[in-house]
Amino acid sequence: MPTPHTSRSLIVRLSRIEGQVAALKRSLAADAPADCAQTLFQVKAATNGLKRFAEAFSREHARRCVSKKTGRDCLADELDTIINSAFTLS
């Protein structure tokens, strides 16, 4: 189970991403034309934020779940599962 500090940190990351996505929505919904460069910067920030969240979440998941495994075969299987879950889009 994640520590309260880790959970809080992950939640803060998600909240920041939500704010960035909400700003993008507002920008697109506004009648006034948006600054294209600023909009692209926001898209990049949200995308990078989600990538950093996925990395932090995967790291925490690996620490928590792998620490329960003691056998080498179990460890290798668990790491494969984590990597596939984190980086496979299907």
ABEGO torsion letter per residue (X at the ends): XBBAAAAAAAAAAAAAAAAAAAAAAAAAABABBBBAAAAAAAAAAAAAAAAAAAAAAAAAAAAAAAAABABAAAAAAAAAAAAAAAABAX
